[in-house]
Amino acid sequence: MENNKQLYKFEIAKYLGVSSDSVFLFNKGRVALYTILKVYDIKDGDEVIIPAFTCVVVPNAIIYCNAKPIYVDIDAKSYNIDTSLIEAKITSKTKAIIAQNTFGLAPDLNELKRIADKHNLILIEDCTHGFGGSYFGMKNGTIADASFFSTQWNKPFSTGLGGFAIVTDDRIRVKFEALSSHLITPSKKEEIMLSLLITARKYFLKPFIYFQLVKLYRLLSKLNIVQGSSSGIELESTNMPNNYLTGSGNVQAIVGVKSIRKIDQANQDRRISAKIYNELFENLGFPTINIPVSENHIFLKYSILVNNRKWVFEQAEKFKVELGEWFISPIHPIEEHFEKWFYTYGENSIAEYASKHIINLPIIASVNEAYRKRIINFIEAIKPELIVP
Ligand SMILES: Cc1ncc(COP(=O)(O)O)c(C=O)c1O
């Protein structure tokens, strides 16, 4: 059992070029973030700067430490934090900045480091979208003071649910080890359920039943029949759910080892898909869509903006195209009661506009010809609704 986890840590460490001792495994990326915040002593009254285009579990982890998330608007092209707006938000209470690599594109880490150093802040990389990407040749997750990754269903590689942290500072590592030794171990039942879901996903999640299966999974996890990515309480309140502080299971370690060995091919497929989409949109008379093509971008998502998103989703269902809907809110997937997360709607116009109009196209490089044709026909059908970046 422990051997699987050791091997998984070794594979992660080898890939990132860090030592195995720097890798800490968790049941979810959010728990890795929470532990990082705790280890850096983020507490009552502290403030943590995050992009206003993230998943609600990020502000949740901050709030569980009794600290306050401070939102900064994003850059319209990269969907990453707009670094020019950060310093205006720094106060004497600010303790950390979260550098999220949205959809797999690293943010401007040189500038973020400069700001963090100048104001004596901790810089934490949120690499939940970006395993395998890099910034000026440095692997995502190896640049800031600490970083965390997710291996949940839709991430660069998946172990169903899962996450890990990278902490290279020796002094911090000792504290990290102490805290993570108190984590709960997933139960046998949870392990079996996860392994069944991973198998089901592998064999059954095909484009023609994608929408039905996603709806079924959401329903079963809402009813607590299967373990979902987020429990109801995480989406309705800022209270920490029971069993939040869970470590990695054996199943996650076994699947992780296999998946990590295939990550470069998977990321290559994503980059090829992005290139195909870029050409496609240019042929349709659109300039290259939004995201700058960068060698270092892994294109976890290829995002475009559309009007009338509801109709576009209906078309996707009709054409059987697996559209994604990240991030439909500045604190995805929250659509009301923003104040609970200290978010004031109306303050981050670019993130709010993007979250109203964004859709994510599926990976296209490795699909068969018939499916690729369907995707192209779908894009042609929704052409009147495309928003020029
Ligand atoms: C930007 C971002 N950060 C953190 C997380 C949390 O990852 P996990 O689901 O493994 O807790 C997510 C999840 O999708 C995310 O999108």
The ligand as a Tripos MOL2 file, in Angstrom:
@<TRIPOS>MOLECULE
LIG
   16    16     1     0     0
SMALL
NO_CHARGES

@<TRIPOS>ATOM
      1 C1         -8.5960   26.6880  -10.3450 C.3       1 LIG1
      2 C2         -8.8780   25.5430   -9.4390 C.ar      1 LIG1
      3 N1         -8.2310   25.4770   -8.2590 N.ar      1 LIG1
      4 C3         -8.4400   24.4560   -7.4050 C.ar      1 LIG1
      5 C4         -9.3090   23.4240   -7.7280 C.ar      1 LIG1
      6 C5         -9.5140   22.2970   -6.7410 C.3       1 LIG1
      7 O1         -9.1200   21.0360   -7.1880 O.3       1 LIG1
      8 P1         -9.7890   19.7510   -6.5120 P.3       1 LIG1
      9 O2        -11.0970   19.5160   -7.1720 O.co2     1 LIG1
     10 O3         -8.8230   18.6220   -6.7680 O.co2     1 LIG1
     11 O4         -9.9330   20.0430   -5.0760 O.co2     1 LIG1
     12 C6         -9.9910   23.4500   -8.9450 C.ar      1 LIG1
     13 C7        -10.9240   22.3550   -9.2990 C.2       1 LIG1
     14 O5        -11.4540   22.2390  -10.3570 O.2       1 LIG1
     15 C8         -9.7750   24.5290   -9.8280 C.ar      1 LIG1
     16 O6        -10.4110   24.6170  -11.0100 O.3       1 LIG1
@<TRIPOS>BOND
     1     1     2 1
     2     2     3 ar
     3     2    15 ar
     4     3     4 ar
     5     4     5 ar
     6     5     6 1
     7     5    12 ar
     8     6     7 1
     9     7     8 1
    10     8     9 2
    11     8    10 1
    12     8    11 1
    13    12    13 1
    14    12    15 ar
    15    13    14 2
    16    15    16 1
@<TRIPOS>SUBSTRUCTURE
     1 LIG1         1 GROUP 0 **** ****
